[in-house]
Amino acid sequence: MPQSLVKILVHVVFSTKDRAQSIAPEIEPRLFAYIRGIVKNSGTRMIIAGGLADHIHLLISLGKNDISVLIGEIKRSSSVWMKEHGVSRFYWQRGFGAFSVSQSNVPSVREYVLPQKEHHANKDFKEEFRSICEKHEVEIDERYCWD
């Protein structure tokens, strides 16, 4: 085959450093628009973004790109952007979670990501992340998970 075709859908989750409540509701839409631009400029596509003041969820169609390089660029650039927009002590946590999603599950992941504020009325980020890891059969070492 002379052509390489790739579609890898990934649900990405990461928090602010120490789960600081740094993402104010009024800046969230602009932050997600900025992240969408980073993703697009890397040759990938962001399907949906959502989150709370202390973490975000992204559903990304990755293509041929390396997920760790893309997430590193999202974190670096958006952290600088947040500081330029008045959040002087803004940092993301060091790690991230990235979980595969089949095309047939995109609607359910979209429905999970969009109502994050309602979802977190009953579950904090740590509980949610543990649950996602368990669902995807990913073992976590909590000594290194919560910076």
Secondary structure as a PSIPRED ss2 file (coil, helix, strand):
# PSIPRED VFORMAT (PSIPRED V4.0)

   1 M C   1.000  0.000  0.000
   2 P C   1.000  0.000  0.000
   3 Q C   1.000  0.000  0.000
   4 S C   1.000  0.000  0.000
   5 L C   1.000  0.000  0.000
   6 V C   1.000  0.000  0.000
   7 K C   1.000  0.000  0.000
   8 I C   1.000  0.000  0.000
   9 L E   0.000  0.000  1.000
  10 V E   0.000  0.000  1.000
  11 H E   0.000  0.000  1.000
  12 V E   0.000  0.000  1.000
  13 V E   0.000  0.000  1.000
  14 F E   0.000  0.000  1.000
  15 S E   0.000  0.000  1.000
  16 T E   0.000  0.000  1.000
  17 K H   0.000  1.000  0.000
  18 D H   0.000  1.000  0.000
  19 R H   0.000  1.000  0.000
  20 A C   1.000  0.000  0.000
  21 Q C   1.000  0.000  0.000
  22 S C   1.000  0.000  0.000
  23 I C   1.000  0.000  0.000
  24 A C   1.000  0.000  0.000
  25 P C   1.000  0.000  0.000
  26 E C   1.000  0.000  0.000
  27 I C   1.000  0.000  0.000
  28 E H   0.000  1.000  0.000
  29 P H   0.000  1.000  0.000
  30 R H   0.000  1.000  0.000
  31 L H   0.000  1.000  0.000
  32 F H   0.000  1.000  0.000
  33 A H   0.000  1.000  0.000
  34 Y H   0.000  1.000  0.000
  35 I H   0.000  1.000  0.000
  36 R H   0.000  1.000  0.000
  37 G H   0.000  1.000  0.000
  38 I H   0.000  1.000  0.000
  39 V H   0.000  1.000  0.000
  40 K H   0.000  1.000  0.000
  41 N H   0.000  1.000  0.000
  42 S C   1.000  0.000  0.000
  43 G C   1.000  0.000  0.000
  44 T C   1.000  0.000  0.000
  45 R E   0.000  0.000  1.000
  46 M E   0.000  0.000  1.000
  47 I E   0.000  0.000  1.000
  48 I E   0.000  0.000  1.000
  49 A E   0.000  0.000  1.000
  50 G E   0.000  0.000  1.000
  51 G E   0.000  0.000  1.000
  52 L E   0.000  0.000  1.000
  53 A C   1.000  0.000  0.000
  54 D C   1.000  0.000  0.000
  55 H E   0.000  0.000  1.000
  56 I E   0.000  0.000  1.000
  57 H E   0.000  0.000  1.000
  58 L E   0.000  0.000  1.000
  59 L E   0.000  0.000  1.000
  60 I E   0.000  0.000  1.000
  61 S E   0.000  0.000  1.000
  62 L C   1.000  0.000  0.000
  63 G C   1.000  0.000  0.000
  64 K C   1.000  0.000  0.000
  65 N C   1.000  0.000  0.000
  66 D C   1.000  0.000  0.000
  67 I H   0.000  1.000  0.000
  68 S H   0.000  1.000  0.000
  69 V H   0.000  1.000  0.000
  70 L H   0.000  1.000  0.000
  71 I H   0.000  1.000  0.000
  72 G H   0.000  1.000  0.000
  73 E H   0.000  1.000  0.000
  74 I H   0.000  1.000  0.000
  75 K H   0.000  1.000  0.000
  76 R H   0.000  1.000  0.000
  77 S H   0.000  1.000  0.000
  78 S H   0.000  1.000  0.000
  79 S H   0.000  1.000  0.000
  80 V H   0.000  1.000  0.000
  81 W H   0.000  1.000  0.000
  82 M H   0.000  1.000  0.000
  83 K H   0.000  1.000  0.000
  84 E H   0.000  1.000  0.000
  85 H C   1.000  0.000  0.000
  86 G C   1.000  0.000  0.000
  87 V C   1.000  0.000  0.000
  88 S C   1.000  0.000  0.000
  89 R C   1.000  0.000  0.000
  90 F C   1.000  0.000  0.000
  91 Y C   1.000  0.000  0.000
  92 W E   0.000  0.000  1.000
  93 Q C   1.000  0.000  0.000
  94 R C   1.000  0.000  0.000
  95 G C   1.000  0.000  0.000
  96 F C   1.000  0.000  0.000
  97 G E   0.000  0.000  1.000
  98 A E   0.000  0.000  1.000
  99 F E   0.000  0.000  1.000
 100 S E   0.000  0.000  1.000
 101 V E   0.000  0.000  1.000
 102 S C   1.000  0.000  0.000
 103 Q H   0.000  1.000  0.000
 104 S H   0.000  1.000  0.000
 105 N H   0.000  1.000  0.000
 106 V H   0.000  1.000  0.000
 107 P H   0.000  1.000  0.000
 108 S H   0.000  1.000  0.000
 109 V H   0.000  1.000  0.000
 110 R H   0.000  1.000  0.000
 111 E H   0.000  1.000  0.000
 112 Y H   0.000  1.000  0.000
 113 V H   0.000  1.000  0.000
 114 L C   1.000  0.000  0.000
 115 P C   1.000  0.000  0.000
 116 Q H   0.000  1.000  0.000
 117 K H   0.000  1.000  0.000
 118 E H   0.000  1.000  0.000
 119 H H   0.000  1.000  0.000
 120 H C   1.000  0.000  0.000
 121 A C   1.000  0.000  0.000
 122 N C   1.000  0.000  0.000
 123 K C   1.000  0.000  0.000
 124 D C   1.000  0.000  0.000
 125 F H   0.000  1.000  0.000
 126 K H   0.000  1.000  0.000
 127 E H   0.000  1.000  0.000
 128 E H   0.000  1.000  0.000
 129 F H   0.000  1.000  0.000
 130 R H   0.000  1.000  0.000
 131 S H   0.000  1.000  0.000
 132 I H   0.000  1.000  0.000
 133 C H   0.000  1.000  0.000
 134 E H   0.000  1.000  0.000
 135 K H   0.000  1.000  0.000
 136 H C   1.000  0.000  0.000
 137 E C   1.000  0.000  0.000
 138 V C   1.000  0.000  0.000
 139 E C   1.000  0.000  0.000
 140 I C   1.000  0.000  0.000
 141 D C   1.000  0.000  0.000
 142 E H   0.000  1.000  0.000
 143 R H   0.000  1.000  0.000
 144 Y H   0.000  1.000  0.000
 145 C C   1.000  0.000  0.000
 146 W C   1.000  0.000  0.000
 147 D C   1.000  0.000  0.000
